[in-house]
């Protein structure tokens, strides 16, 4: 049984691919008088989702979309809605929603919630990283650890997509590495007494800047200074600076888009694919235009000119064939096999 002084005020949970099943299994084991609020981010992007209904049916705790300004309530599951970052408001009592720049190619993202929770609650927050691809949640979990909070990661060998748990294990001093059943048991022990109100004096007194209401929370826990790079932001094309968060390279543009290194790499892959598709379209259009011009030249009896346009058609068709081959073959994603549990990461799945 936990001592009251160490009991978390909130449990923040981040997940991506494979996260729905992990969340269902987790909430199914929590009691209806669970003593902390649960705040959940799943990478749902802008699409419609029935996640609150799914979680409500899975367990004993009511789940609902988070509402801007809503009080944080123990025994409730507050879910980040589509296309909004879920944050803890500066008062540490209410929720805040933001349409700030996407992080790690997604909104909602895990890192903004984790950072704001560390800022608001310090040692009175537990951060949990569940199944997911790439590295969202690592920097935020590092900030929770820096502020004295409890850090928990799903056992990678159990996770459907182990990359997010593995990234956290590689770059953060994680206190607990457990299967989902073990995470549920741990949270019950830590939050074993229901709390009827959210005392204001539970807010962290650490010198971490309060989260911004409009936009992302400050990037904390950076152990290297930002330095300029020759890279551009895959989202907006702005200049990019590099830093590191507990040894994980991080990239941020002046607009506020942030990428952990694996997410930056995946964003570049997407850029390359889009560029190749645009090039293929232009070559196809070039082929069609040259063919029409060759026909027009022949109609006017300009045999020499028609021959030049026919040659241009063949050249465009040949280059389009090469471009199509590049696109169909795809790009091999590098896999980091220096993991904690014998599992390679799974880049390319969000």
N, C-alpha and C positions, 0 to 999 in steps of 0.2 A: 504494500500500500504506500502510495506516495505521500510525502509531507505536503501540507497545504502551501507552504512557501515555494515549493518546486513544481506545483501542479500547473500544466499549461493552460493558458486562457483560450488559446485557439490552436487547432491543428490545420495546417495548410498542406494540401495534397496536389501534386502535379502529375499528369499522365498524358500520354499520346497514344500511339498505335498499341492496341491490346489493352488499353486502359479501362475500357468499359467493364470488361470481365473482372479485372482486378478490383475495380471500385465496387462492383456488385458483391464480390466475395468479402471485401473488407467491411462494408456497411452492414452486411447480413449478420455479422457477429457482434455488433455494438448494441448495448442496451438502450432502452427508450429514455432512460434518465442519464444519458451520457453527459459528463460534466464539463464539456468544452464545446465551443463552436467548431464546425468543420467548414473549411472554405476550399472549394475544389476548382481546379482549372484542368480542362481537357481540351486538347487541340481540335476544336470544332470549326474554327475559322468563321466564315460568314454564313455557313449553311444552317438550316433549321435542325433542331435536335429535340429529342424527348428525354434527354438525360435526367432532369429532375424527376420525372415520372418513373423512369427506370430505377433510379436509386430509392425512391420512396417505396416502390413495390418490393425491392430487394431486401429491405430491412425494417427496423422499427422507428427510424428517425425520419421526420418530414424533410423533404428536399424541395427547393424552389430556386428559380432564377434570382440572382442577387439584384437588388434595387439600389440605385444611387441614394445615399443618405440613410439607408435602412440600418437600424441598430444591429449589432452583432449579438446573436443569441446563442447561449449554450444549448446543446441538444438539437440544433438545427444544422442542416446542410445547405450552405449558400453556394450556388453554382455560378461560375462565370458565364454570362450570356454570350451569344454569338457576336463577334466583331467588337468586343469590349474587353479591355484589361480590367481585371478585378483587383482592387487595391484596398488596403486599410487606410481610412481617412486619418489625417494628422491628429485628430482627437483620440485615436485609439479605441473609439467606441462604435463608430459607424463604418459602413462600407462606402467605397467610392468606385465609380465606374469611369473609365477613360478610353477615348479613341486616340490615344497617343500613338506614335509610330510603332509599327510591328517590330517584335523582337524575335530573333531566330525564325524569321519568315512567317510568323503567325501572330494573330490577335484574336482571342486572348492567348497570352503566353504565361509560362510558369514563373520565370524570373521576376517580373514586376510584382507579383503577389508575394513571393518569398521575401524580396527586399523590403517591401512595405511592412510586412509582418515583423521582420527583424527590427525595423525602425520603431514600430509601435509597441512591441511587446518584449523585445530583448530576450532574456532567458525564459520568458513565459510563453514560448511558442514551440511547437513541434513541427518540423518540416518533413514531408514524406514524398519520396520520388518513386513512382511506380513505372510500369512498363511503358516504353516509348522509344522512338528512334532519335538518333543524333544526341544533342547535348543540352537542350533546354532544361532549366532547373539546377544545373551545376553551380552557376555563379550565385544564384539566389540561396542555394543551400549553404554555400560557403559563407554568405553573409549571416545566415542564421547561426552557423557555428561560431563565427567571429563575435556575435553578440551574446553567446552563451546559451543559445537555444538547443533543443534536442534534434538531432539529425538521424533520419531513418531512411533506409533504401531497401526496396524489394530485392530479394535474392535473385541475381541475374539468371541463374539456371532455371528459375521458375517463370520468369517473365517471358511473355510471348515475344516481345521485342526488347532485348536486354541493353540496347545502347545507352539510353538515359540513365538507368541504374549504374552501368559500368562507368560512364563518364563521371558520375558523382563519386564513385568509389576511387577512381584514379586521382581525382583532383581535390577532394575534400576529406578531412578527417571525420569520417562517418562513425557515429556512435553505435548504431544498430543496423545490422544487415540480416534481414529476416524474410521468411516467406510471408504471404499475406495473412495467414492464420496467426503467425507469430506477431505481426504488426498489430493486428486487432487486439490480441491479448496484452501487448505492451501498452497500447493506448488506453485500454480499460484500467490497467494498473495505475497509469499516470493520472488519469482523469476519473477516479473512481467515485467521486462525490459530486452530485449535481449542484450547480451554482445558479441561484435564481436571478441574480443581477450581474452585470459586468462592472465591477468597481473601476472607477477612473484611476485609482492609485496603482493599478496593475500595469500601467503603461511603462515602457522602458524609460529609464533615465539616462541611457547612454547618449553620447554625443553624435548620434547618427542623424543626418538631416531628415526632416519629415518629408513624406512623399508628396509630389506635386499632384494637384487635383486634375489639371488638364495636361496630359502628357505622361511620360514615364517617370518612374521613381529614379532618384540618382543612382548612378553606378557606384556601389560601395565595394569594399574588400579588394580594391585594386592594389596589387603589390608591385607593379611597375608603372612608371609614368607613361602617358600616352605619347606615341611618337608617330610622325607622319609616314605614310606609305605611298607607293605608286599605284595603289589599288583604288577602284571606284566602287561605290555602293551598288550592289546588284538591283536594289529597289528603285533608287532615285538618281543614281549616277553621280552623287556628291563625293567629295574627297573623304577618304577613310583614314582614321588613326587606329593604331594597334596598341593594346595593353594586354595584361594578363591578369586573370583572376585565379589565385591559388594554382598557378602553373598552366592554366588553360588559356591559350591565346584567344583574345577577344577583339573584335573589330567594330568600330562605331563611326558613323558618318555625322556631319554637322547637323543633319536634319533630326537625328535621334534613332535611326535604325541601328539595331545592335545584333551582332552575330557571334556566337561561339564558333571556333574554328571549323568544326564539322558542318555547321549550318552554313557558314560562308562558302565552304567548298561545294555544298549541294546547290546553293543559290547560283554559283558560277556554272555548274553543270546545266542548270535550267536555262541560264543565259545563253550558253553555247548551243543548246538544242534549239532555242528560239531563233538565234541568229542563223543557224543552218536552214531552218524551215523558211525563214524570210528569203535567204539566198536562193533556195530551191524554187520558191514562188516566182522570184524575179527572173530566174533562168527559164522557167516554163513560159512566162510572159514574153521573154525575149525570143524564145523559139517561135511562138505564135506570131509575133510581130514580124520577124524576118520572113516567115513563110508567106504571110500576106503581101509583104513588099516584093518578094520574088514573083508571086503570081501576078501582081500588078505590072512588074517590069516585063514579064513575058507577054502580057496582054498588049503592051505598047511596042512589042517587037524588040525590046532591049535585051538581047540574049546575054551579052557580057555582064550587064548589071544584075540580071536574074541569077547568073551563075555565082556572082559574089554573095548575093543574099542566101542562095542555097548553101554555100559554104558556111555562112554565119549560122544557119539553122543547124547544120551538123555539129558545129563547134558548141553551140548552146546545149544541144541534146547530149553531147558527150560530157560536158561539165555538169549538167543536171544529173546524169547517171552516176557520176562520181559522188556528187553531193547526196543523192538518195542512198547510196551505199553507206556513207558515213552515218546518216540518220538511222538507217535500219540496223546497222551493227551496234549502235549506241556507244556509250562510254563506260569503261570499267571503273566502278567506284573503288578507291583504295579502302582496304579493311584493316583496322588496327587490331592486330592479334595479341598485343601486349595487355591482355585484360586480367581481371582479378579472379575470374572463375573458369577459365578455359573456354570461354565463349568469345567469338569475334563479334564486333559491332555489326549493325545492320544499317549502314547509311542508305539513304534514298527512300525511306518510308517515313512519312510524317505522322 
